[in-house]
Amino acid sequence: MDLDCIYRPAKADPNPRLKGKIRDIGLGGMRLEVSSKNGGNSFYKTGEVFIVNTALPNGKELEMMAKVTSVGQNGAPGRLSMGMCFTNI
């Protein structure tokens, strides 16, 4: 999967809105790929909640809240992969 998305910390001001890629999505959660430059590693911690907006392949817009369950390097320099579980859709 390769869905463009916009995300931000749930506790933060609506701006800035950061760009990411949803690489996998299912009923319980998703894997979100982000740039580590968007706040550094301390920005992406287990337990943090983010608001994620995307458009599904059928054109339906979707806003969800998801909690970070894991953070790791995805192999690409400067990129992080976050495992997330949905808290609200």
C-alpha positions in Angstrom: 0.0 0.0 0.0 1.2 3.5 -0.7 -1.3 6.1 0.5 -0.2 9.7 1.0 -1.4 11.2 4.3 -1.2 14.3 6.4 -0.6 13.8 10.2 0.0 15.8 13.4 0.3 15.1 17.1 -3.2 15.0 18.6 -2.2 17.3 21.5 -0.6 19.9 19.1 -1.9 22.9 17.3 -3.4 21.9 13.9 -0.3 23.4 12.2 2.1 22.2 11.1 0.6 19.4 9.1 3.2 16.8 8.2 3.3 14.5 5.2 3.7 10.7 5.5 2.9 7.5 3.7 0.6 4.8 4.9 2.4 1.5 3.9 -0.1 -0.9 5.5 -3.6 -0.6 6.9 -6.0 -3.0 8.5 -9.0 -3.2 10.8 -6.9 -2.5 14.0 -4.1 -0.3 12.8 -1.6 0.8 10.2 2.1 1.2 9.5 3.0 4.9 8.8 6.3 5.9 7.2 7.5 9.3 8.1 10.6 11.5 7.8 12.7 11.5 11.0 13.4 15.2 10.2 9.8 16.0 11.2 10.6 16.4 14.8 13.4 14.0 15.5 13.2 10.6 17.3 11.8 12.1 20.5 8.7 13.3 18.6 7.8 9.7 17.6 7.4 7.8 20.9 5.4 4.7 21.9 2.1 5.8 23.3 1.9 9.1 21.4 -1.4 9.8 19.6 -1.5 11.3 16.1 -4.4 12.5 13.9 -4.0 11.1 10.4 -5.9 12.3 7.3 -5.9 10.4 4.0 -8.0 9.6 1.0 -8.7 5.9 0.3 -8.3 4.5 -3.2 -12.1 4.8 -3.7 -11.8 8.6 -3.0 -13.4 8.5 0.5 -11.6 10.8 2.9 -10.7 9.4 6.2 -9.6 11.0 9.5 -8.4 8.7 12.3 -6.6 8.9 15.6 -3.9 6.3 16.2 -1.5 5.5 19.0 2.1 4.6 18.3 2.8 1.0 19.3 6.3 0.7 17.8 8.9 2.9 16.1 11.8 1.6 14.0 14.1 2.4 11.1 12.7 1.1 7.8 16.0 0.8 6.0 15.8 4.1 4.1 18.0 6.9 5.5 16.1 9.5 7.3 12.8 7.5 7.4 11.0 5.9 10.3 8.3 3.3 10.3 5.6 3.6 13.0 3.3 0.8 13.9 0.0 2.3 15.1 -3.3 1.1 16.5 -6.5 3.0 15.9 -8.1 4.8 18.8 -10.9 6.6 16.8 -12.0 6.6 13.2 
